[in-house]
Amino acid sequence: MEAAQVDGAGTFRCYIHVVIPVCRPVIGAAVALSFADCWNLVEQPLTYLTQAPQLQPLSTMFNQLASENTGFEFAGAALYILPALFVYMFFQEDILSGIQLTEMK
């Protein structure tokens, strides 16, 4: 960071070009894990949204769905996994580089 400041970079440019690239694996892993945690909530919506079942997320719907139509359930589960899979695919390089950095130390 000091080298960038000596070269004439301002505080904002140092932050964008030095600090953010170093923190990118941590930020990517934190975003992916936070999304997975929020996406898979079951207990909190069941507790807080008991009076409004139309506002409950899909995770609680799968918890309450018990029918004979297993094809419908599996199709819904496959569609439910897609957003989490896309988030992981988007941050996969950051997560893997973070794992590689921890192995080097």
HUZIBEL-V87112 format. One record per residue. RES is the residue in three letters. SS is DSSP state (hx for helix, st for strand, lp for the rest). PSI is psi in whole degrees, 0 to 359 (NA if undefined). D_FIRST is the distance of its C-alpha to the first C-alpha in Angstrom with 1 decimal. Layout:
BEGIN
RES|SS|PSI|D_FIRST + RES|SS|PSI|D_FIRST
END
This chain:
BEGIN
MET|lp|321|0.0 + GLU|hx|324|3.8 + ALA|hx|321|5.4 + ALA|hx|322|5.2 + GLN|hx|323|6.4 + VAL|hx|325|8.7 + ASP|lp|355|9.9 + GLY|lp|8|11.0 + ALA|lp|141|9.2 + GLY|lp|182|10.3 + THR|hx|316|9.3 + PHE|hx|316|11.3 + ARG|hx|321|10.0 + CYS|hx|318|6.3 + TYR|hx|314|8.3 + ILE|hx|319|10.7 + HIS|hx|348|9.1 + VAL|hx|307|6.3 + VAL|hx|312|7.8 + ILE|hx|314|11.4 + PRO|hx|328|11.8 + VAL|hx|324|11.0 + CYS|hx|357|13.3 + ARG|hx|316|15.8 + PRO|hx|322|18.3 + VAL|hx|317|18.6 + ILE|hx|317|19.1 + GLY|hx|316|21.6 + ALA|hx|320|23.5 + ALA|hx|319|23.7 + VAL|hx|315|25.0 + ALA|hx|317|27.5 + LEU|hx|323|28.8 + SER|hx|319|29.1 + PHE|hx|315|31.0 + ALA|hx|321|33.3 + ASP|hx|314|34.0 + CYS|hx|325|34.9 + TRP|hx|330|36.9 + ASN|lp|19|39.0 + LEU|lp|133|40.1 + VAL|lp|311|43.8 + GLU|hx|315|44.7 + GLN|hx|312|43.1 + PRO|hx|324|44.7 + LEU|hx|326|48.0 + THR|hx|313|47.8 + TYR|hx|335|46.6 + LEU|lp|39|48.4 + THR|lp|330|51.8 + GLN|lp|347|53.5 + ALA|lp|78|51.8 + PRO|hx|338|51.9 + GLN|hx|345|51.0 + LEU|hx|354|47.5 + GLN|lp|144|46.8 + PRO|lp|174|44.3 + LEU|hx|330|45.3 + SER|hx|324|44.4 + THR|hx|331|47.3 + MET|hx|318|49.6 + PHE|hx|331|49.3 + ASN|hx|324|50.0 + GLN|hx|345|53.2 + LEU|lp|113|54.3 + ALA|lp|98|57.0 + SER|lp|178|59.4 + GLU|lp|347|61.4 + ASN|lp|80|59.4 + THR|hx|334|56.8 + GLY|hx|319|55.9 + PHE|hx|319|54.7 + GLU|hx|316|52.7 + PHE|hx|321|51.0 + ALA|hx|318|50.2 + GLY|hx|320|48.7 + ALA|hx|321|46.6 + ALA|hx|319|45.3 + LEU|hx|328|44.3 + TYR|hx|329|42.7 + ILE|hx|334|40.4 + LEU|hx|312|39.2 + PRO|hx|318|36.5 + ALA|hx|323|34.9 + LEU|hx|319|35.2 + PHE|hx|321|33.4 + VAL|hx|317|30.5 + TYR|hx|317|30.2 + MET|hx|324|30.5 + PHE|hx|321|27.8 + PHE|hx|12|25.2 + GLN|hx|317|26.7 + GLU|hx|319|24.0 + ASP|hx|318|21.4 + ILE|hx|315|23.8 + LEU|hx|323|24.6 + SER|hx|328|21.1 + GLY|hx|322|20.5 + ILE|hx|319|23.8 + GLN|hx|324|22.9 + LEU|hx|322|19.6 + THR|hx|332|21.8 + GLU|hx|333|24.4 + MET|hx|333|22.1 + LYS|lp|NA|21.3
END
